[in-house]
């Protein structure tokens, strides 16, 4: 974890600008994720002629690589400093674009192209974990650890913004210039971000004895478990709300997702100081309660309006869960190990989102689609009880 930059109190606007000037590099990394996201499955299946399994695998490889590399990203950020980790991550994003370019150029050899696409997705996953973890820690080093909740919140905002922008832009780019042009666009985004990051001042890594992964995990797992339980609500909304609307015979699933995203981003923008004022666990428990209400409304909805209100509440409730619990999790370890703590904590959400889809799909086939939202509300209720227990008996 970087040493805190010792400065006086910053105004709200100046503070936000300083944070955005750092997390913009995470925006760039997620833009390189969003640009090919809606293009590659169709390219692998329809153009290259591979099965839907391979089309899905090409996308999923990135998430597996992110999951497996995230703890290493945190450890290297603690040892080398976050700026270097961000630059390394952006280089990975650039190399992923290069892999796509080579795959498109070698389209006459489909198997070679597929291997190159898979390689690019793995490199992108590693790059994203480095850029995402590093940008958070870099931002904290610039504005100080009292503002870690705000830094995490802004990182989430730019992440959603980049993904929302990237997917449609990637489709348009592919339509007019093909995969080669899209790959070049990804390389340009990453290269510009690298060139902008290099002149920026570093924040020095805090010296001290690093904790083992097992020791860090022992400190942060209760907060990570609460995050994982709450993330199930996000997972069932994002993955199955379209099928939910189809099963009900309703239109407007896309608008429901828009409401979820607006509530998510809007809550983070409206309550930037909530975590500092109320404390991470208090904010998390409030958010759990709101998310439970939203998920239950979706689960019992008999009108589209009721479902939309539910998705709005679910988005607002989930919005501050990650930063609220994250603040408490990283403070559970010494400062020189907080990069590892943040990365380990984030792994719980990665795992939750990875298993929520298949498990919810099985439950949906067995008990009906509405039950997955009731079940998700139950999981968030367990997170609420866990938060209450942590509030009553903090970890030593």
N, C-alpha and C positions, 0 to 999 in steps of 0.2 A: 504494500500500500504506500502511495507517495506521501511524503511529509507535507503537512498542511502549509499552505502559503499564508504567512502571517500578515494580514491586512485588517484594516478597520471594517466597520459595518458597511456593506454595500447597499445602495438603494435597490428596490425591487426590480426596476427596469434594467439597471446596470448589471445586477446579479444574473438576471435571465439572459441578457445578451452575452455575458461571459460564458455561461453554461452552453448556450446554443452554439457559440463559436467553437466549442469542442465536440459536442455531440453531433454536429453536422457531419463529422467523419463517419459516425455510425449511420447517419442518413444515407451517405454515399454507399456504404457497404450493403445496406438493405435495398437500395435502389438496384444494385447489381444482382440481388436476389429476386426482386420483383420483376425486373425486365424480362427474363426468360421463363418465368413461372407458368404463364398461360400458353407458352409457345412450345416448350420442349415435349410435353406429353403427346401432343398432336403430331409433332415432327417425327418423334420416334415411332409412333404407331402408324400414321398415315403416309408419311414420306419414306421412312426407312423400312417400313413393313414388318416391324417387330410387334409382338403381342402386347396386350394391355399390361401384363405383368412387368415387362421390361420398361414400358412407359412409366409405370408407377415407381419402379425401382430407381430409375434415373432421378426422379424428384426426391425420393425418400433417402437416398444416399447422403444428400446434403445434411439432413436432420440427424442422421446417425453420426456423421463426422463431427457435427457441432456438439452433440451430446458427449462423445468420447473425448474430444479435445478441450472442452471447456475448463475442466480442472487444471489442465496444463497451462491454459491461457492465464488463469488467475495466479498460478505459481510463478510464471515468467514475468508477469506484471509486477509482482512483489520483488523479484530479483533484479530485473533490468529496467524497471520504470515503465509507466503506461504508454508514453509516447512511442517508444520503440515497438511495443506490442501492437499499437494501432497501425503503424506503418507496415509492419509485417502482415497484419491482417488484410490491409488494403492491397498489398502485393499479391496475396492469395486471391483476392477478388479479380485483380488484373490477369493473373494466370488462368483463372477459370474462363475468362473471356477468350484468352488465347487458345485454350483447349476447344472451346466451341468453334472458333474460327478454323482450326485445323480439322475438326470433325466435319464442318460444312465443306471445306475444300476437298476433303477425301471422301465425298459422298458416294463415289463409285465403289468403295469398299465398305459396305454397311457395318460389318463386324468391327473393323478398325474405328469407324466413326463412333460406334456405340461405346467402345472402350474409352475413347477420348472424351466423350460426353460424361461417362461415369467418373473418369479421372477429374474432369473439371468440376463436377458436383462435389466430390470429396474435398478438393482443394478449396472450393467456395465455403463448404461447411467449416473447415478449419479457420479460414480467413474471417468468417463471420464471428466465430467465438472469440478470436483474438481482438478484432476491431470493436465488438460490442462490449466485452469486458474491459478492454483498455480504455475506451472512450469514457466509460463511467468513472473509472478510477482517475483518469486524467482530469476530468471535470471536477471531481472531489478535491484533487490536489490543487486546482486553480482557485476554487472558491471556499475551500475549507470543509472539514468533516461535519460541522453543524448543518450544512446544506445538502447532505448526501441524499435525503429523501427527494429534494427538488431535482437534483441531478438525475436520479433514477427515473423520476416522473418525466422529465424532458426527453430522456433516452427512449422511453416508451412512446412518447408522442411522435418523435421523428421516425421511429420504427414503423408505426402505423401509417404515417404520412408517406413514407417511401414505398411501402408495399402497395398502398392504395394508388399511388401515382404510377408505380413501375409496371404493374400488370397491363393496364390499358395502353400505356406508351409502348410496351414491348410488342403487343399485338399489332399496333399501327406500324411500328418500325419493321416488323417481320413481313407485313403485308406489302410494303413498298420496296424494301431492300433485302429481304430474305434473312436467313440465319447469319450469313457472313456480315451483313450490315449491322444486325443486332449485336453480334459478338464485338464488332468494332466499337459500337456505342458503349458497351459494358467496359471495354478497355479504356475508352476515353474518360468515362466517369471515374474509374479507379485511378487512372493516371493523374487527373486533375486534383483529386483528393490527396494523393501522395505528395504532389508538388506543393499543395497548400499546407500540408501537415509538417513537412520537413523544416521550414523556417521557424515554426512555433517553438517557444521556449519549453524545455523539459521541466518536469517536476521530479525531484530526486526520489529514488526509492528509499524507504525508511530502513535503516540498518537494524539488524536483530536476528535472532535465531529463528529460522522458519519452523513452523509446526508441520508434523506429518499430516498426510491426507486423512488418516484415521482420526487424529486428534481434532482436526478442523471439523470433520464430519460429526464427531461427538458433540461439538459445541452448537452446530447450526441445524442439526437434523429436525428438532421439534418445529422450528420455524419453516424449514423446507417442507415438512410433512403437512403443515397447515396450508402452505402455498399450493402443494400438490392437490389437496382435497378441494380447495377453492377453484383451482384451474379446471377441474372437471366440468364446472358450470360453463366456463368459457368454451371448453371443447365441444360440448353438446350443442351449444348455440351456433358456433361457427361451422360445425360439420353437418349438422342435421336439421337446421331450421328450414332449409329449402325443402327437404323431404317431408318435414312436419307440415308445411303449408300445402304441399301436394297431396298428402294423405287426407287433409281436411277439405280439399277442394277449393282452397283459397288462393287468391293472387296477392302479391305484395311481399314475398319473402325477401327480395333484394332490399326493399325499403326497411324491413325489420332489421336486417343486418346494418343498414345505414344508421338507424336509430341506436343500435348497440354501439357502433363505433363513435357516433356523436356524443353519446352519454359517457363513454370511456374517456375520450379526449377532453370533453367539456368539464368533467369532474376534476381532472388533473389541472386544468387551467384555472378553474374557479377556486380551488382550495390548495394553492401552492404551499401555504404555511400550516396546513392542518396537522401534519405529522409532528412538526416542531412544537406546536401549541398543545396538542392533546396527547402526544406520545404514540409510538408505533403500534403497540398492542391495542390501545383504545381505538385508534382509527381502523385497524384491521377488524376488530369485533363489530364496529358499526357497519363496515363494508360487508362483512359476512351476513349480517342481518338483512341488509338491503338486497344483496344477491339472492338470498333464500326467498324473499318475497317475490322477486322477479321470476325466478325459476318455477316457483309454485304457480304463479299466474300463467306462465306459458303452459305448464303441465295440465292445468284444469281449464284452459281457455276454450270457450265455445264460440268465440267471435274473433275475427282478425284483429279488431281493436284491442281486445284484452291481451292477445298474444304480443302485439306491438308494445303495449305498456309494459308487459313482462320483460321483453328483451331490453327495453330502455332501462328498467330498474336493474336488470342483471348486469348491463354494461356499466352503469354508474357504480354498482356495488363492487364489481371486480376491479374497477379502475385503480384504486389506491392500495389494493391488497399487496401487490409485489413491492412497491416502495416502502409501505408501512412495515411489513415484516422484514424487508431487507435491511432497513435501518437498524433494527434490533439484532438481526443475525450478524451483521458485520461488526457490531460493537461487542459481540460476545467473544471476540478474539483480540489479541494484541494488534496494534496498528500495522506492524510489518507483515501481518498475515491476513489482512482484510481483503486483499485481492483474491486469495484462495478461498476465503469465506464466501465472498460474493459469487464466485464461479460455482462453488459447491452448492450453494443455496439455489442458484438458477437451474442446476441440473434437475432438481425436483420438479420444476415446472416442465422442463423438456420431457422427462419421463412420463409425467402425468398426461401431457398432450399426446404422447406417443401411444399410450395404452388406452386412453379414453375412447378413441374412435372404434377400435375393434370390439372392446367390451360393450360399449353402448350399442353397437350394431347387432351383437348377439342378443342383448336384452330386447332391442326393438323387434327383432324377428320372433322372439319368444313371447313377449308380453305386450307389444304395441308401442308405438313411437312416443306416446305421451308419457309413458312410465319412465323414460330416460331422464326427463326433466324433474320428475318427482324424486328419482334416485339421486340425481345430481344435487338437488336441494338437501337431501339427507346427508350427503357427503360434506357439503358446506356447513351443515349444522354440526357435524363432528369437528370441523375446523374451528367453529365458534366455541365449542366446549374445550378444545385444546388451547385456544387463545385465552379463555377464561382461566384455565388451569395454570398456564404460564404467567398470567397476571397475578394470580394468588401466590404461586410458588415459583419465582424467577429462578432460572438456572444459576448455579453458583459460578 
